[in-house]
Amino acid sequence: MKNYRHILLLLVTMVPALLLSQSDKKLKKILKKEQTLRIEGKAERASEYLESQIQAYPQNLALLDAHITNLIKDNNFQKAIPFLEKRNMLEASPNGLYTLYICLLEIDDREGAKRTLEQYINQQKPGPYRDQAEKEMKQLIFADSLMNNPLDIQFVNLGPSINTKHPENLPYFTVEGNILFSRIIGNQEDLYMSTKTDTGFTVAEPVKALNTDANEGSQCISPDGNFIFLTGCERRDSYGWCDIYVSFRTENGWSTPKNIGPNINTDAWETQPCISADGNTLYFVSNREGGYGGSDIYWSEYLNGAWTKPQNMGPTINTKNQEESPYIHPDGKSMYFISNGHPGMGKKDIFLSHKGPDGWEDPQNLGYPINQKGDEYGLFVDISGNTAFFASDSYDDSEGSLDLYSFPLPEKFKPAPISFVKISVRDQESKALLKAESILIDLDSGEQLKRTTNLEGELIQLVNPQKEYNLTVEYPGYIFHSEYVKFEEIAKSYEPYAYEIYLSKIPEDLTLEESDNTAIILNNIFFESGSYSLLEKSMFEIENIANFMNENPNTIITIIGHTDNVGSESDNLVLSENRAKAVKNAIVAQGIDSVRLFAVGKGESQPIDVNDTEIGRAKNRRTEMLIKYE
């Protein structure tokens, strides 16, 4: 049943008339007969009987009140309206007008609703009730402005592989397009997963390792598909009614969900987790004490192996009503969420807030028809920012009460450009996949974005195609791999961009004379133009070399500098020698004994590409590392 608040308000309106009727034996007999018919399951006959009595006693408020109350309980707002209008003519009251306004709103007579609400405001005394009504009037006007400027959007049902006659909700996707969502069958809510194929989705299957006899739902999956946060209710290890849990993908499937602990979970209600792309910030919903309203959105960071004390997202996001279903896009700056406290269509709408230099900005309503007069549920936006997914029961092609849909996200609501790469690490000789450590560092900010590979030796990493990165891959017993990468070429491509990296084993029992003479290009060594002054962003590479030499104390390294052919040959030779020395000195500054390091300049004598193009010259301006073994 819905509209409890309005029914209670109506009942308050009717109490005086009902009390006055207690002295009327005839009236009491009529009401008792009507109630008996309802108890016997004859609701339609009870309604018809009461209407006949209203015709016989057209001035009796108690009969009108009883009939109106029953009609609203049955959600028969259309039929309740003429009886409400009649009652208001017999005895005008602010509460009666407000109830009529609600019924008009339910049948989508927005103009009639506004006229009635205006009458209510005029009759209501100054105070909280009139303040609330004036707020609702502003919301009605705002909603009308959305409906008068609809977005041109087509909603696509995800089809029978995903949707059933049962409610499906809260879709989450990995970057490869696999979908995780919840489904409710009877009173049981469980998690389901489906794999994306060239022709659509496989039939969704329950995730048995995560589901129990209790309820599981309100979940999110990490972009790389390696871990899932979910909500579990009424579990033995819970701190409250519903808590947040985490599960990791292992060689044997999903691990048993583990409660993430009292730093996040309380004796209140914690639910609807959303993890940032780097796995370090958790957003969730709670109705704990100290919030702004019924439920608020909070966030917590993962530092030093534990979740920090959650912080409320503040009054820009949270209101005195309900905020739910936060989704932080991998761009880290676009948060979509549900609220019935910000101006909208009247119930729960979807909003977007961008993170600016001064914090989260005022939320934007996503407009009509994305938001409609009913409730909208958890929005997910794909990696490209082009397509959004949500749950709705507003469309004729629904398979059941709540289905999952996709739609093209309007340009003004899109997140910042983002894409992703899939890095495979292999043995140079056998080509076997290695479960190596991969470090992707943002050269602008120094932020370390990732340091793990998945079970298959692959790293799926979100990247900003407008940024520069240092990619380093390490595996015990192998020479580290490092390169400078910029992903401009995938700025408009949203399929995985494949990188294959081959690592060479560190030779065993080799003498200096038997060492491999193949030089390794150090792609993350940078100098000021025409100078041998190292740029700060070269320090990531310097540290990599120093760490490698510390871990392999039998190595001797020669740093080799090269230039293009611009300028005189003698000047280029000097420049290359000075650049090699600068790198050597920086490594020594990291604590490496200088006797293990040599610096050589080759000038322009050993090009690896042509010198008549800028791309070719850039490749020739390089720093190399030659490894020898004692």
VEXDREN-2710 file (C-alpha; in Angstrom, 1 decimal):
% VEXDREN-2710
k/r/px/py/pz
1/MET/0.0/0.0/0.0
2/LYS/1.3/3.5/-0.8
3/ASN/0.5/7.0/0.4
4/TYR/0.3/6.2/4.1
5/ARG/1.0/9.8/5.0
6/HIS/-2.0/11.0/2.9
7/ILE/-4.3/8.3/4.3
8/LEU/-3.4/9.2/7.8
9/LEU/-4.0/12.9/7.0
10/LEU/-7.4/12.0/5.6
11/LEU/-8.3/10.0/8.7
12/VAL/-7.4/12.9/10.9
13/THR/-9.7/15.0/8.7
14/MET/-12.5/12.5/9.2
15/VAL/-12.2/12.0/13.0
16/PRO/-14.6/14.9/14.0
17/ALA/-17.3/13.7/11.8
18/LEU/-17.0/10.1/13.0
19/LEU/-17.1/11.2/16.6
20/LEU/-20.2/13.2/16.0
21/SER/-21.8/10.2/14.5
22/GLN/-21.6/8.0/17.6
23/SER/-24.9/9.2/18.8
24/ASP/-26.7/8.2/15.6
25/LYS/-27.6/4.6/15.9
26/LYS/-28.7/4.4/12.3
27/LEU/-25.3/5.7/11.1
28/LYS/-23.5/3.2/13.3
29/LYS/-25.5/0.4/11.9
30/ILE/-24.7/1.4/8.3
31/LEU/-21.0/1.6/9.0
32/LYS/-21.0/-1.7/10.9
33/LYS/-22.7/-3.4/7.9
34/GLU/-20.1/-1.9/5.5
35/GLN/-17.3/-3.1/7.6
36/THR/-18.7/-6.6/7.9
37/LEU/-18.9/-6.8/4.1
38/ARG/-15.3/-5.9/3.8
39/ILE/-14.2/-8.4/6.5
40/GLU/-16.1/-11.1/4.5
41/GLY/-14.0/-10.1/1.4
42/LYS/-16.9/-8.4/-0.4
43/ALA/-15.2/-5.0/-0.8
44/GLU/-17.0/-4.1/-4.0
45/ARG/-20.4/-4.8/-2.5
46/ALA/-19.3/-2.8/0.6
47/SER/-18.5/0.1/-1.6
48/GLU/-21.7/0.0/-3.5
49/TYR/-23.7/-0.3/-0.3
50/LEU/-21.9/2.8/1.2
51/GLU/-22.6/4.8/-2.0
52/SER/-26.3/4.0/-1.8
53/GLN/-26.4/5.2/1.8
54/ILE/-24.6/8.4/0.7
55/GLN/-27.3/9.0/-1.8
56/ALA/-29.9/8.5/0.9
57/TYR/-28.0/10.7/3.4
58/PRO/-26.2/13.2/1.1
59/GLN/-25.4/15.6/4.0
60/ASN/-23.8/13.1/6.2
61/LEU/-20.0/13.7/6.5
62/ALA/-19.3/10.5/8.4
63/LEU/-20.5/8.4/5.4
64/LEU/-18.5/10.4/3.0
65/ASP/-15.4/10.2/5.2
66/ALA/-15.7/6.4/5.5
67/HIS/-16.1/6.0/1.7
68/ILE/-13.3/8.3/0.8
69/THR/-11.0/6.6/3.2
70/ASN/-11.7/3.2/1.7
71/LEU/-11.3/4.4/-1.9
72/ILE/-7.9/5.9/-1.1
73/LYS/-6.8/2.7/0.8
74/ASP/-7.7/0.9/-2.5
75/ASN/-5.7/3.4/-4.5
76/ASN/-8.9/4.3/-6.3
77/PHE/-8.0/8.0/-6.5
78/GLN/-10.1/8.8/-9.6
79/LYS/-13.3/7.6/-7.9
80/ALA/-12.5/9.3/-4.6
81/ILE/-12.2/12.8/-6.2
82/PRO/-15.9/13.6/-6.7
83/PHE/-16.7/12.5/-3.1
84/LEU/-13.9/14.7/-1.8
85/GLU/-15.2/17.6/-3.8
86/LYS/-18.6/17.1/-2.4
87/ARG/-17.2/16.9/1.1
88/ASN/-15.2/20.1/0.7
89/MET/-18.4/21.8/-0.4
90/LEU/-20.3/20.7/2.7
91/GLU/-17.4/21.5/5.1
92/ALA/-14.3/23.2/3.7
93/SER/-11.1/22.4/5.5
94/PRO/-7.4/22.7/4.7
95/ASN/-6.9/18.9/5.3
96/GLY/-9.7/18.1/2.9
97/LEU/-8.2/20.3/0.2
98/TYR/-4.8/18.7/0.8
99/THR/-6.2/15.2/0.4
100/LEU/-8.0/16.3/-2.8
101/TYR/-4.7/17.7/-4.1
102/ILE/-3.0/14.4/-3.5
103/CYS/-5.7/12.5/-5.4
104/LEU/-5.5/14.9/-8.3
105/LEU/-1.8/14.4/-8.4
106/GLU/-2.1/10.6/-8.4
107/ILE/-4.3/10.7/-11.5
108/ASP/-1.9/13.1/-13.2
109/ASP/-4.3/16.1/-13.2
110/ARG/-1.4/18.5/-12.5
111/GLU/-3.3/21.7/-13.2
112/GLY/-6.2/20.7/-10.9
113/ALA/-3.7/19.7/-8.3
114/LYS/-1.9/23.1/-8.4
115/ARG/-5.2/25.0/-8.2
116/THR/-6.3/22.9/-5.1
117/LEU/-2.9/23.2/-3.5
118/GLU/-3.0/27.0/-3.9
119/GLN/-6.5/27.0/-2.2
120/TYR/-4.9/24.9/0.6
121/ILE/-2.1/27.4/1.0
122/ASN/-4.5/30.3/1.2
123/GLN/-6.6/28.6/3.9
124/GLN/-3.7/27.3/6.0
125/LYS/-2.3/29.4/8.8
126/PRO/1.4/30.4/8.7
127/GLY/3.6/27.5/10.0
128/PRO/5.2/24.3/9.0
129/TYR/2.2/22.9/7.1
130/ARG/1.9/25.9/4.8
131/ASP/5.7/26.0/4.4
132/GLN/5.7/22.4/3.3
133/ALA/2.8/23.1/0.9
134/GLU/4.6/26.1/-0.6
135/LYS/7.7/23.9/-1.1
136/GLU/5.5/21.3/-2.9
137/MET/4.0/24.1/-5.1
138/LYS/7.6/25.0/-6.2
139/GLN/8.3/21.4/-6.9
140/LEU/5.1/21.1/-9.0
141/ILE/6.1/24.1/-11.0
142/PHE/9.7/22.7/-11.4
143/ALA/8.3/19.3/-12.5
144/ASP/6.1/21.0/-15.1
145/SER/9.1/22.8/-16.5
146/LEU/10.8/19.4/-16.9
147/MET/7.8/17.9/-18.6
148/ASN/7.4/20.9/-20.9
149/ASN/11.0/20.4/-22.1
150/PRO/11.3/16.6/-22.5
151/LEU/14.5/14.9/-23.5
152/ASP/14.4/12.9/-26.7
153/ILE/15.2/9.5/-25.3
154/GLN/14.4/5.9/-26.2
155/PHE/14.5/3.3/-23.4
156/VAL/15.5/-0.2/-24.3
157/ASN/14.5/-3.2/-22.3
158/LEU/17.5/-5.5/-21.6
159/GLY/15.4/-8.5/-22.6
160/PRO/14.3/-11.9/-21.3
161/SER/17.9/-13.0/-20.5
162/ILE/18.0/-10.4/-17.8
163/ASN/14.4/-9.4/-17.0
164/THR/11.7/-11.8/-15.8
165/LYS/8.2/-11.5/-14.2
166/HIS/10.1/-10.8/-10.9
167/PRO/11.6/-7.4/-10.0
168/GLU/15.2/-6.8/-11.2
169/ASN/17.1/-3.9/-9.7
170/LEU/20.4/-2.1/-9.3
171/PRO/22.4/-3.0/-12.4
172/TYR/26.3/-2.9/-12.2
173/PHE/28.7/-3.7/-15.1
174/THR/32.3/-4.6/-15.3
175/VAL/34.3/-2.8/-18.0
176/GLU/34.0/-5.9/-20.2
177/GLY/30.2/-5.6/-20.1
178/ASN/29.2/-8.4/-17.6
179/ILE/26.3/-7.4/-15.5
180/LEU/25.5/-8.0/-11.8
181/PHE/22.1/-7.2/-10.4
182/SER/19.6/-8.2/-7.8
183/ARG/16.3/-10.1/-8.3
184/ILE/13.4/-10.5/-5.8
185/ILE/11.4/-13.7/-5.9
186/GLY/8.7/-13.6/-3.2
187/ASN/10.4/-12.3/-0.1
188/GLN/13.8/-13.5/-1.2
189/GLU/16.4/-11.1/-2.8
190/ASP/19.5/-12.6/-4.4
191/LEU/22.3/-11.6/-6.7
192/TYR/22.4/-12.7/-10.4
193/MET/25.1/-12.3/-13.0
194/SER/25.1/-12.4/-16.8
195/THR/27.9/-12.4/-19.4
196/LYS/28.0/-10.1/-22.4
197/THR/28.3/-11.8/-25.8
198/ASP/28.4/-10.6/-29.3
199/THR/24.6/-11.0/-29.6
200/GLY/23.5/-9.8/-26.2
201/PHE/23.6/-11.3/-22.7
202/THR/23.6/-14.9/-21.5
203/VAL/20.7/-16.0/-19.3
204/ALA/21.4/-14.6/-15.8
205/GLU/22.3/-17.1/-13.2
206/PRO/22.3/-16.7/-9.4
207/VAL/25.7/-16.2/-7.8
208/LYS/25.5/-19.2/-5.5
209/ALA/28.7/-18.4/-3.6
210/LEU/27.2/-15.0/-2.5
211/ASN/23.5/-15.9/-1.9
212/THR/22.1/-17.4/1.3
213/ASP/18.7/-18.1/2.7
214/ALA/18.7/-14.4/3.9
215/ASN/18.5/-11.4/1.6
216/GLU/21.5/-10.3/-0.5
217/GLY/21.3/-7.2/-2.8
218/SER/22.2/-3.5/-3.1
219/GLN/25.5/-4.4/-4.6
220/CYS/28.4/-3.2/-6.7
221/ILE/31.2/-4.9/-8.7
222/SER/34.6/-3.4/-9.2
223/PRO/35.3/-2.3/-12.8
224/ASP/37.8/-5.1/-13.3
225/GLY/35.4/-7.7/-11.9
226/ASN/37.7/-8.8/-9.1
227/PHE/35.6/-7.9/-6.1
228/ILE/32.0/-7.3/-5.1
229/PHE/30.5/-5.3/-2.3
230/LEU/27.0/-6.3/-1.3
231/THR/24.4/-5.8/1.4
232/GLY/23.5/-8.8/3.6
233/CYS/20.7/-8.7/6.0
234/GLU/19.9/-10.6/9.2
235/ARG/23.3/-12.4/9.3
236/ARG/24.9/-13.8/12.4
237/ASP/28.0/-11.6/12.0
238/SER/26.1/-8.4/11.3
239/TYR/26.2/-5.3/13.5
240/GLY/22.7/-4.2/12.6
241/TRP/19.8/-5.2/10.5
242/CYS/21.6/-4.8/7.2
243/ASP/25.4/-4.6/6.8
244/ILE/27.9/-4.2/3.9
245/TYR/30.1/-7.2/2.9
246/VAL/32.9/-7.8/0.5
247/SER/33.8/-10.9/-1.7
248/PHE/36.9/-11.5/-3.8
249/ARG/37.3/-13.5/-7.0
250/THR/39.6/-16.4/-6.4
251/GLU/40.8/-19.4/-8.4
252/ASN/37.9/-21.4/-6.8
253/GLY/35.2/-18.7/-7.5
254/TRP/33.9/-16.0/-5.2
255/SER/35.1/-16.0/-1.6
256/THR/32.6/-16.2/1.2
257/PRO/31.4/-12.6/1.8
258/LYS/33.1/-10.9/4.8
259/ASN/31.6/-8.2/6.9
260/ILE/33.8/-5.1/6.3
261/GLY/33.7/-4.2/10.0
262/PRO/32.4/-1.7/12.5
263/ASN/34.2/1.2/11.0
264/ILE/31.5/1.1/8.3
265/ASN/28.7/-1.0/9.8
266/THR/26.7/0.0/12.8
267/ASP/23.5/-1.0/14.6
268/ALA/21.7/1.1/12.0
269/TRP/21.0/0.3/8.3
270/GLU/24.0/0.3/6.0
271/THR/23.4/-0.5/2.3
272/GLN/23.8/0.3/-1.4
273/PRO/27.7/0.4/-1.5
274/CYS/29.5/1.9/-4.5
275/ILE/33.3/1.6/-4.8
276/SER/35.5/4.0/-6.7
277/ALA/37.4/2.8/-9.7
278/ASP/40.7/2.6/-7.8
279/GLY/39.1/0.6/-4.9
280/ASN/40.0/3.2/-2.3
281/THR/36.8/5.1/-1.6
282/LEU/33.5/3.5/-0.6
283/TYR/30.2/5.3/-0.9
284/PHE/27.1/3.9/0.8
285/VAL/23.7/4.7/2.4
286/SER/22.9/4.7/6.1
287/ASN/20.1/5.9/8.3
288/ARG/22.4/6.2/11.3
289/GLU/22.0/9.0/13.9
290/GLY/23.5/12.3/13.1
291/GLY/22.4/12.5/9.4
292/TYR/20.3/15.1/7.7
293/GLY/17.3/13.0/7.0
294/GLY/15.7/9.5/6.6
295/SER/18.8/8.1/4.8
296/ASP/22.0/9.8/3.8
297/ILE/25.0/9.1/1.6
298/TYR/28.4/8.6/3.3
299/TRP/31.9/7.9/2.1
300/SER/35.0/6.3/3.6
301/GLU/38.6/5.8/2.4
302/TYR/40.7/2.6/2.6
303/LEU/43.9/3.6/4.3
304/ASN/46.6/1.4/6.0
305/GLY/44.5/-1.7/5.6
306/ALA/41.3/-0.3/7.2
307/TRP/38.3/1.8/6.3
308/THR/38.3/5.3/7.9
309/LYS/35.5/6.7/9.9
310/PRO/32.7/7.5/7.4
311/GLN/32.0/11.1/6.5
312/ASN/28.5/12.4/5.6
313/MET/28.5/13.9/2.1
314/GLY/26.9/17.1/3.6
315/PRO/23.9/19.2/2.9
316/THR/24.7/19.8/-0.8
317/ILE/23.9/16.1/-1.5
318/ASN/21.9/15.0/1.5
319/THR/18.5/16.5/2.5
320/LYS/16.0/15.9/5.3
321/ASN/14.3/13.3/3.1
322/GLN/15.9/10.2/1.5
323/GLU/19.1/10.0/-0.6
324/GLU/20.0/6.5/-2.0
325/SER/21.8/4.5/-4.6
326/PRO/25.0/6.4/-5.1
327/TYR/27.0/5.6/-8.2
328/ILE/30.4/7.2/-8.6
329/HIS/31.6/7.0/-12.3
330/PRO/35.2/5.9/-12.9
331/ASP/36.0/9.5/-13.8
332/GLY/35.9/10.1/-10.0
333/LYS/34.1/13.3/-10.5
334/SER/30.5/12.4/-11.5
335/MET/28.1/11.0/-8.9
336/TYR/24.6/9.8/-9.8
337/PHE/22.2/9.2/-7.0
338/ILE/18.5/9.0/-6.0
339/SER/16.6/11.6/-3.9
340/ASN/13.2/12.7/-3.0
341/GLY/14.5/15.8/-1.2
342/HIS/15.8/17.8/-4.2
343/PRO/13.5/19.5/-6.7
344/GLY/12.1/16.8/-9.0
345/MET/9.0/15.1/-10.3
346/GLY/7.5/14.5/-6.9
347/LYS/9.0/11.2/-5.7
348/LYS/12.4/9.6/-6.0
349/ASP/14.3/11.1/-9.0
350/ILE/17.8/10.5/-10.3
351/PHE/20.3/13.4/-9.9
352/LEU/23.9/14.1/-10.9
353/SER/26.5/16.0/-8.9
354/HIS/30.0/16.9/-10.2
355/LYS/33.0/17.2/-8.0
356/GLY/34.6/20.6/-8.4
357/PRO/37.7/22.2/-6.8
358/ASP/35.5/23.3/-3.8
359/GLY/33.7/20.0/-3.4
360/TRP/30.5/18.4/-4.7
361/GLU/28.3/20.9/-6.6
362/ASP/24.6/21.4/-6.5
363/PRO/22.8/18.3/-7.9
364/GLN/21.1/18.4/-11.4
365/ASN/17.9/16.6/-12.0
366/LEU/18.3/14.3/-15.0
367/GLY/15.0/15.5/-16.4
368/TYR/11.9/14.1/-18.0
369/PRO/11.3/11.3/-19.2
370/ILE/14.3/9.8/-17.3
371/ASN/12.5/10.9/-14.2
372/GLN/8.7/10.4/-14.1
373/LYS/6.0/10.7/-11.5
374/GLY/6.9/7.4/-9.8
375/ASP/10.1/6.3/-8.2
376/GLU/13.3/5.7/-10.3
377/TYR/15.9/3.3/-9.1
378/GLY/19.7/3.0/-9.1
379/LEU/21.4/4.5/-12.2
380/PHE/24.6/3.0/-13.7
381/VAL/26.6/4.8/-16.4
382/ASP/29.0/2.7/-18.6
383/ILE/32.7/3.4/-19.0
384/SER/32.2/5.4/-22.2
385/GLY/29.6/7.7/-20.5
386/ASN/27.3/7.2/-23.5
387/THR/24.8/4.7/-22.1
388/ALA/23.0/4.6/-18.8
389/PHE/21.1/1.7/-17.1
390/PHE/18.4/1.7/-14.5
391/ALA/15.4/-0.1/-13.1
392/SER/11.8/1.0/-13.9
393/ASP/8.3/-0.2/-14.1
394/SER/7.0/2.7/-16.2
395/TYR/7.0/1.1/-19.6
396/ASP/4.6/-1.1/-21.5
397/ASP/7.3/-3.6/-22.6
398/SER/8.1/-4.5/-19.0
399/GLU/8.6/-8.3/-18.4
400/GLY/7.5/-7.8/-14.8
401/SER/7.0/-5.3/-12.0
402/LEU/10.5/-3.9/-12.3
403/ASP/12.8/-4.3/-15.3
404/LEU/16.3/-3.2/-16.3
405/TYR/16.5/-0.7/-19.1
406/SER/19.3/1.2/-21.0
407/PHE/19.1/4.6/-22.7
408/PRO/21.6/7.0/-24.3
409/LEU/22.8/9.5/-21.7
410/PRO/22.2/13.1/-22.8
411/GLU/25.4/15.0/-23.5
412/LYS/24.9/17.4/-20.6
413/PHE/24.8/14.6/-18.1
414/LYS/27.9/12.7/-19.3
415/PRO/30.9/12.1/-17.1
416/ALA/34.5/13.1/-18.0
417/PRO/36.3/11.1/-20.8
418/ILE/37.6/7.8/-19.5
419/SER/38.6/4.5/-21.0
420/PHE/40.5/1.4/-20.0
421/VAL/43.3/-0.9/-21.0
422/LYS/43.9/-4.6/-20.6
423/ILE/47.5/-5.4/-19.9
424/SER/48.7/-8.9/-20.3
425/VAL/52.1/-9.9/-18.8
426/ARG/53.9/-12.9/-20.4
427/ASP/57.2/-14.7/-20.2
428/GLN/59.4/-13.6/-23.1
429/GLU/60.4/-17.2/-24.0
430/SER/57.4/-19.4/-23.1
431/LYS/54.7/-16.7/-23.6
432/ALA/53.0/-18.0/-20.5
433/LEU/51.0/-15.5/-18.5
434/LEU/52.6/-14.2/-15.3
435/LYS/50.7/-12.9/-12.2
436/ALA/52.9/-9.9/-12.1
437/GLU/52.7/-6.6/-10.2
438/SER/51.8/-3.7/-12.4
439/ILE/52.1/-0.1/-11.4
440/LEU/50.4/2.6/-13.5
441/ILE/51.4/6.1/-12.3
442/ASP/49.8/9.4/-13.4
443/LEU/52.8/11.5/-14.3
444/ASP/50.9/14.7/-13.6
445/SER/49.8/14.0/-10.1
446/GLY/52.1/11.1/-9.1
447/GLU/49.0/9.1/-8.1
448/GLN/49.5/5.3/-8.2
449/LEU/46.5/3.9/-9.9
450/LYS/47.1/0.1/-9.7
451/ARG/49.5/-2.5/-8.4
452/THR/47.8/-5.8/-9.0
453/THR/47.0/-8.2/-11.8
454/ASN/44.0/-10.6/-11.8
455/LEU/44.1/-14.4/-11.7
456/GLU/44.9/-14.7/-15.4
457/GLY/47.9/-12.4/-15.2
458/GLU/45.9/-9.5/-16.7
459/LEU/45.5/-5.9/-15.5
460/ILE/42.3/-4.1/-16.3
461/GLN/42.9/-0.4/-15.6
462/LEU/40.8/2.6/-16.2
463/VAL/42.7/5.5/-17.7
464/ASN/42.1/9.1/-18.7
465/PRO/43.0/9.3/-22.5
466/GLN/44.2/12.9/-22.0
467/LYS/46.9/12.0/-19.4
468/GLU/50.4/10.6/-19.5
469/TYR/51.4/7.5/-17.5
470/ASN/54.4/5.6/-16.3
471/LEU/53.7/1.9/-16.6
472/THR/56.0/-0.5/-14.7
473/VAL/55.7/-4.2/-14.5
474/GLU/57.6/-6.4/-12.0
475/TYR/57.8/-10.1/-11.4
476/PRO/60.3/-11.9/-9.1
477/GLY/63.3/-13.3/-11.1
478/TYR/62.6/-11.1/-14.1
479/ILE/63.9/-7.8/-15.4
480/PHE/61.4/-5.1/-14.8
481/HIS/59.6/-3.5/-17.7
482/SER/58.9/0.2/-17.8
483/GLU/57.4/2.4/-20.5
484/TYR/55.8/5.8/-21.1
485/VAL/52.2/5.5/-22.3
486/LYS/49.5/8.0/-23.4
487/PHE/46.2/6.6/-24.5
488/GLU/45.0/9.3/-26.9
489/GLU/44.3/6.7/-29.6
490/ILE/41.6/5.1/-27.4
491/ALA/39.9/8.4/-26.5
492/LYS/36.9/7.4/-28.6
493/SER/37.1/3.7/-28.4
494/TYR/35.4/1.9/-25.6
495/GLU/36.6/-1.7/-26.2
496/PRO/39.5/-2.9/-24.2
497/TYR/42.8/-1.6/-25.5
498/ALA/45.2/-4.6/-25.3
499/TYR/48.7/-4.2/-24.2
500/GLU/51.0/-7.3/-24.1
501/ILE/54.2/-7.0/-22.1
502/TYR/57.0/-9.6/-22.2
503/LEU/59.4/-10.0/-19.3
504/SER/62.8/-11.5/-19.6
505/LYS/64.2/-13.7/-16.8
506/ILE/67.3/-12.5/-14.9
507/PRO/70.0/-15.0/-16.0
508/GLU/71.5/-17.3/-13.3
509/ASP/75.2/-18.0/-12.9
510/LEU/76.3/-15.8/-15.8
511/THR/79.8/-14.2/-15.9
512/LEU/80.2/-10.6/-17.0
513/GLU/81.5/-11.8/-20.3
514/GLU/78.4/-14.0/-20.9
515/SER/75.9/-11.3/-20.1
516/ASP/73.2/-10.4/-22.6
517/ASN/74.3/-7.2/-24.4
518/THR/70.7/-6.2/-25.3
519/ALA/70.0/-2.6/-24.1
520/ILE/66.6/-1.8/-22.5
521/ILE/65.1/1.5/-23.4
522/LEU/64.1/3.6/-20.4
523/ASN/60.9/5.2/-21.7
524/ASN/60.2/7.2/-18.5
525/ILE/63.4/9.2/-18.4
526/PHE/62.6/12.8/-19.3
527/PHE/64.9/15.9/-19.7
528/GLU/64.3/19.6/-20.3
529/SER/64.5/20.4/-24.0
530/GLY/68.1/20.7/-25.2
531/SER/69.3/20.1/-21.6
532/TYR/70.6/17.3/-19.3
533/SER/68.4/18.5/-16.4
534/LEU/66.1/15.6/-15.4
535/LEU/62.4/16.4/-15.1
536/GLU/60.7/15.4/-11.8
537/LYS/58.5/12.8/-13.5
538/SER/61.7/10.8/-14.3
539/MET/62.1/9.9/-10.6
540/PHE/59.6/7.0/-10.9
541/GLU/61.9/5.4/-13.3
542/ILE/65.0/6.2/-11.3
543/GLU/63.4/4.5/-8.2
544/ASN/62.6/1.5/-10.4
545/ILE/66.2/1.0/-11.4
546/ALA/67.5/1.5/-7.8
547/ASN/65.0/-1.0/-6.5
548/PHE/66.0/-3.5/-9.2
549/MET/69.7/-3.1/-8.3
550/ASN/69.0/-3.5/-4.6
551/GLU/67.0/-6.7/-5.2
552/ASN/69.8/-8.0/-7.6
553/PRO/73.1/-7.0/-6.0
554/ASN/75.1/-8.9/-8.6
555/THR/74.1/-6.5/-11.4
556/ILE/76.2/-3.8/-13.0
557/ILE/74.4/-1.2/-15.1
558/THR/75.5/1.0/-17.9
559/ILE/73.4/4.0/-18.7
560/ILE/73.6/5.0/-22.4
561/GLY/72.5/8.4/-23.7
562/HIS/71.4/9.0/-27.4
563/THR/70.3/12.0/-29.3
564/ASP/68.7/12.8/-32.7
565/ASN/70.8/14.5/-35.5
566/VAL/69.6/18.0/-34.9
567/GLY/72.7/20.2/-34.1
568/SER/76.3/19.4/-34.4
569/GLU/77.6/15.9/-33.9
570/SER/80.1/17.0/-31.2
571/ASP/77.4/18.9/-29.3
572/ASN/75.1/15.9/-29.4
573/LEU/77.8/13.6/-28.1
574/VAL/78.4/15.9/-25.2
575/LEU/74.7/16.2/-24.5
576/SER/74.2/12.4/-24.5
577/GLU/77.1/11.9/-22.2
578/ASN/75.8/14.5/-19.7
579/ARG/72.3/13.0/-19.8
580/ALA/73.7/9.5/-19.1
581/LYS/75.7/11.0/-16.2
582/ALA/72.6/12.8/-14.8
583/VAL/70.7/9.5/-14.7
584/LYS/73.7/7.7/-13.1
585/ASN/74.0/10.4/-10.4
586/ALA/70.2/10.2/-9.7
587/ILE/70.5/6.5/-9.1
588/VAL/73.5/6.9/-6.9
589/ALA/71.5/9.4/-4.9
590/GLN/69.0/6.6/-4.2
591/GLY/71.8/4.7/-2.3
592/ILE/73.3/2.6/-5.0
593/ASP/77.1/2.3/-5.0
594/SER/78.6/4.3/-7.9
595/VAL/81.1/1.4/-8.7
596/ARG/78.1/-0.6/-10.0
597/LEU/77.1/2.2/-12.5
598/PHE/78.6/3.5/-15.7
599/ALA/77.5/6.3/-18.0
600/VAL/78.2/6.4/-21.7
601/GLY/77.1/8.9/-24.4
602/LYS/76.6/7.8/-28.1
603/GLY/75.3/11.0/-29.5
604/GLU/73.5/10.6/-32.8
605/SER/75.6/7.6/-33.9
606/GLN/73.1/4.8/-33.2
607/PRO/69.6/5.9/-34.4
608/ILE/66.7/3.4/-34.2
609/ASP/64.5/5.4/-36.5
610/VAL/64.7/8.0/-39.3
611/ASN/65.7/11.5/-38.4
612/ASP/63.5/13.3/-41.0
613/THR/60.3/13.1/-39.0
614/GLU/59.5/14.4/-35.4
615/ILE/58.2/10.9/-34.4
616/GLY/61.5/9.4/-35.6
617/ARG/63.7/12.0/-33.9
618/ALA/61.7/11.5/-30.7
619/LYS/62.5/7.7/-30.7
620/ASN/66.2/8.4/-31.4
621/ARG/66.3/10.8/-28.3
622/ARG/66.4/8.0/-25.8
623/THR/68.1/6.7/-22.7
624/GLU/69.0/3.0/-22.4
625/MET/70.1/0.6/-19.7
626/LEU/72.5/-2.2/-20.3
627/ILE/72.6/-4.9/-17.5
628/LYS/75.7/-7.0/-16.8
629/TYR/76.2/-9.6/-14.1
630/GLU/79.2/-10.2/-11.8
END
